[in-house]
Amino acid sequence: MCVQYVENGVITIGAGYDRVVDIANLFGHDFAGLIMLGAVKHGVLNDIVIWWPTSPETRNGEWINSFNADETRLVTKSIDPIKTQEFLTAVINGQVFHGVSQRKTAYVFGRDLQCHGGDSRRYFKGVFEFDEAASNVQKGLVWNKTDVDSVPIYMAVHNAP
């Protein structure tokens, strides 16, 4: 069986999804079940990672992710400075970290607990670029939102020629 990925529309800021597997499958993947990673590499565009950071309200114990008030900046760091340094190095060098090839551009999906009454959906927050100059182990990795408000989606077409 051949699988081809074709551009099939766009998503815009605010689009919400119930499951991260559904998010991953918008970007050139064909996953059938649960995804345990906090991100996946884009399945078609090699220089992008699809990321659903844990929100401060639902912190997983290891990583602290925080948006500024207008959600134009995202900072992430581990409670363990060694892991923050490993993540920083991986992003700078495009290496694998926690099973994901890291990139300097991320499509970010986050929970919006204040606006949506505590629902667990993940909403497209935008395209974020890694700010190497502003990032360090103490502060964390800094990601700045770009002006891009929609991105193409790539759906799997089975039995493609």
C-alpha positions in Angstrom: 0.0 0.0 0.0 1.4 3.4 -1.0 0.7 6.5 1.1 1.1 10.0 -0.3 0.7 13.2 1.7 -1.1 16.0 0.0 -1.7 19.6 1.0 -5.4 19.7 2.0 -6.4 23.1 3.3 -5.1 25.1 6.2 -5.7 25.6 9.9 -5.8 29.0 11.6 -5.1 30.4 15.0 -7.6 29.0 17.5 -8.5 25.7 15.7 -9.0 23.1 18.5 -8.4 19.4 18.6 -9.3 16.7 21.2 -6.3 14.4 20.6 -2.7 15.0 19.8 -2.8 12.1 17.4 -5.3 14.1 15.4 -2.9 17.1 15.4 0.0 15.0 14.3 -2.0 13.5 11.5 -2.7 17.0 10.1 0.9 17.3 9.2 1.9 14.3 7.2 1.6 11.5 9.7 -0.7 8.5 9.7 -0.7 7.5 13.4 -3.5 5.3 14.6 -3.1 5.4 18.3 -1.9 7.2 21.4 1.2 9.5 21.1 3.2 9.7 24.3 5.7 12.3 23.1 5.3 16.1 23.6 6.1 16.8 20.0 6.6 15.2 16.6 8.6 16.3 13.6 6.5 17.5 10.8 5.8 14.6 8.4 6.3 16.6 5.2 8.3 19.8 6.0 11.6 18.8 7.4 12.4 22.1 9.2 9.3 22.1 11.5 8.3 20.4 14.7 4.7 20.0 15.9 4.6 20.7 19.6 1.9 20.6 22.3 3.7 21.9 25.4 2.2 21.1 28.8 0.5 24.2 30.2 1.5 25.5 33.6 -1.9 24.5 35.0 -1.3 20.9 34.0 2.4 20.7 34.5 3.8 17.2 34.2 6.4 17.7 37.0 9.4 17.9 34.8 8.9 20.8 32.4 7.7 24.3 33.0 6.1 26.0 29.9 4.7 29.5 30.1 3.3 31.9 27.6 3.4 35.6 28.2 0.1 37.5 28.6 -0.6 38.0 24.9 0.8 34.6 23.9 3.5 36.0 21.7 6.4 34.4 23.6 6.7 30.9 25.0 9.5 29.9 27.5 10.2 26.3 28.3 12.6 24.8 30.8 13.1 21.7 32.9 13.2 21.7 36.6 16.5 19.9 36.0 19.1 22.4 34.5 21.0 19.5 32.8 17.8 18.6 30.8 17.3 22.2 29.9 20.9 22.3 28.6 20.4 19.1 26.6 17.2 20.5 25.0 18.9 23.8 24.2 21.8 22.0 22.6 19.5 19.7 20.6 17.4 22.6 19.2 20.5 24.7 18.3 22.1 21.7 16.5 18.9 20.0 15.2 19.5 16.9 17.2 17.2 14.3 18.7 15.8 15.0 22.2 13.2 12.9 23.9 12.8 10.9 20.7 12.1 13.9 18.5 14.4 15.6 15.9 14.4 19.2 17.2 13.9 22.2 14.9 14.0 26.0 15.3 10.4 26.4 14.0 7.4 25.0 15.9 3.7 24.8 15.2 2.5 25.2 18.8 -0.8 23.8 20.2 -1.7 24.6 23.7 -4.5 24.3 26.1 -6.6 27.4 26.8 -8.0 26.7 30.2 -9.1 30.2 31.1 -11.0 30.9 27.9 -12.6 27.5 27.4 -13.7 26.6 30.9 -11.0 24.0 31.6 -11.5 21.8 28.6 -8.6 19.6 27.5 -8.6 20.5 23.8 -5.4 21.8 22.3 -5.7 25.0 20.2 -3.4 26.1 17.5 -1.5 29.0 19.0 0.7 29.8 16.0 4.1 29.4 14.4 6.9 30.0 16.9 10.6 30.6 16.1 13.4 29.7 18.5 15.2 32.7 19.9 18.8 31.5 20.4 20.1 34.9 21.6 17.5 35.1 24.4 17.7 31.5 25.5 20.0 30.0 28.2 19.9 27.4 30.9 18.7 29.8 33.6 15.9 31.4 31.6 15.0 28.5 29.4 14.4 28.2 25.7 12.6 31.2 24.3 10.2 30.9 21.4 8.7 34.0 19.7 5.4 33.9 17.8 5.7 34.8 14.1 3.1 36.8 12.1 1.9 33.6 10.4 -1.7 32.9 11.4 -2.5 29.8 9.2 -0.5 26.8 8.0 -1.1 24.1 5.4 -2.2 20.7 6.4 -1.1 17.5 4.8 -3.4 14.5 4.9 -2.5 10.9 4.1 -3.9 9.5 0.9 -3.8 5.7 1.0 -3.3 3.6 -2.1 -1.9 6.6 -3.9 -0.3 5.9 -7.3 
